[in-house]
Amino acid sequence: MTRFLALRRAFYLCVLLFLDAAAWGPARVAAPRGAPQGLFAAEFRLVTADGAGVDSQGLEGRAYAVLFGYTGCPGVCPTTLAEVAALRRALGAKADGFTLYFITLDPERDTAAVLKDYVASFGPGIVGLRGLEEEVVAAADSFRVHHRRVSLDDGGYAIDHNPAVFIVDAEGRVVDMLMLGMARSAALARLESVLRDSARVTTLSANASALIPASFGSARMPWREATR
């Protein structure tokens, strides 16, 4: 058994130990190799299960979260999705408009119908995204998500992947990560902080726009008049 597979099995064991606790729990789960450090911008262009296009550039102005996984994931993905749903409920009205985008790394098996039914089981505020293989790979690379297909003895395959929930602020920057093993109170505080900061940025932007006269674009500039 390789060291990588041993670590993966150990991680899954940790997840199973607190599945019934319905909390991020006190267990410590190390960040996966290749996890992002600090702020960085990431982007994607994918589609929902209903066929609607979602472009990360069009999401600027509000905070959201991104999780990569697949519907056949045996434990980490469903547990993480359930925990994010619990965080949204705990935040109440503060989470209005906050969406978790679940991007499948297995578009071959995760058809639109499969993905739609899967995310619906976790409640509102979770949207499944899929795309062509190259589009999904481009999105994963943009978020620096390590993933690889692993062959199974029965002829099928699993996908090893980074299980982090990426928190993106109103300016389109990845500003935090939530991991299984983090205390729910800590995860809640960090998510609430990002939502509060993003709301402030959105308000400032709206106020600035309101100060610009509608006729500003057609006004004659004094220096242009002087040169005539």
Secondary structure as GFF3:
##gff-version 3
##sequence-region A 1 228
A	DSSP	alpha_helix	3	17	.	.	.	ID=ss1
A	DSSP	three_ten_helix	19	21	.	.	.	ID=ss2
A	DSSP	beta_strand	40	41	.	.	.	ID=ss3
A	DSSP	beta_strand	45	48	.	.	.	ID=ss4
A	DSSP	beta_strand	53	55	.	.	.	ID=ss5
A	DSSP	three_ten_helix	56	59	.	.	.	ID=ss6
A	DSSP	beta_strand	64	69	.	.	.	ID=ss7
A	DSSP	alpha_helix	76	91	.	.	.	ID=ss8
A	DSSP	three_ten_helix	92	95	.	.	.	ID=ss9
A	DSSP	beta_strand	99	104	.	.	.	ID=ss10
A	DSSP	alpha_helix	112	120	.	.	.	ID=ss11
A	DSSP	beta_strand	126	130	.	.	.	ID=ss12
A	DSSP	alpha_helix	133	142	.	.	.	ID=ss13
A	DSSP	beta_strand	147	151	.	.	.	ID=ss14
A	DSSP	beta_strand	157	161	.	.	.	ID=ss15
A	DSSP	beta_strand	165	168	.	.	.	ID=ss16
A	DSSP	beta_strand	173	178	.	.	.	ID=ss17
A	DSSP	alpha_helix	184	211	.	.	.	ID=ss18
A	DSSP	three_ten_helix	216	218	.	.	.	ID=ss19
A	DSSP	alpha_helix	222	226	.	.	.	ID=ss20
###
